[in-house]
Amino acid sequence: MSYSVAVLSYNHPEITARCLRSVVKLVSPDQVHLIHNGSTSKFVNILKAEFPLVHHIVMEQNHGFAGGANMALKSAFGKHKWLLFITNDCELVSLGPAPKVVGLGSPTIFFKKLNRIDSLAGRFVPKMGALSHIKNKQSLDQTPPDELYAPGTSFLVHQDVIQSVGFFDEQLFTYWEDVDFSRRVSYAGWPIFWDSNFELLHYVGK
């Protein structure tokens, strides 16, 4: 397997533990990076005790989604050129091989149940300032490539993309940072795509 997995967590260790249990069923724990984004130390210790073999990266303060995601990007690349990023309110259902196309990928995200798709990717229409989730292949095929974005809930990214466009804009802190990042990726000429081999359940947690 040629990618790492990073999970972003802020307190609520029971939610993060549920996510990590699903991840370590499918990948070796030493491929997993858990970002404690300002979590209380007692909650960090709970997760360290249950998951001693994953890489625990502790941030003393909460730096928002953008700062936490950036820490994941900075810490997880090394042995592997791809990173699968997941927020802690998800469960990993299935994994495929690393994408063949270098770029920014969006997995299939289900809403709580496997029969209810939350998104295959996101769509941003600049003229309207409108965001929406693309929920079926037909809509995906009809979406202009320059309107696609990879939702921050989970995404796949190659290290060459990060070296090209940089990290998430931490001035945004939380919300819109995934759209901004995806736009920069697209403007730099990298593809944004849906990868059906990667599937997650999203519970929309804390």
Disulfide bonds with the S-S distance in Angstrom:
none
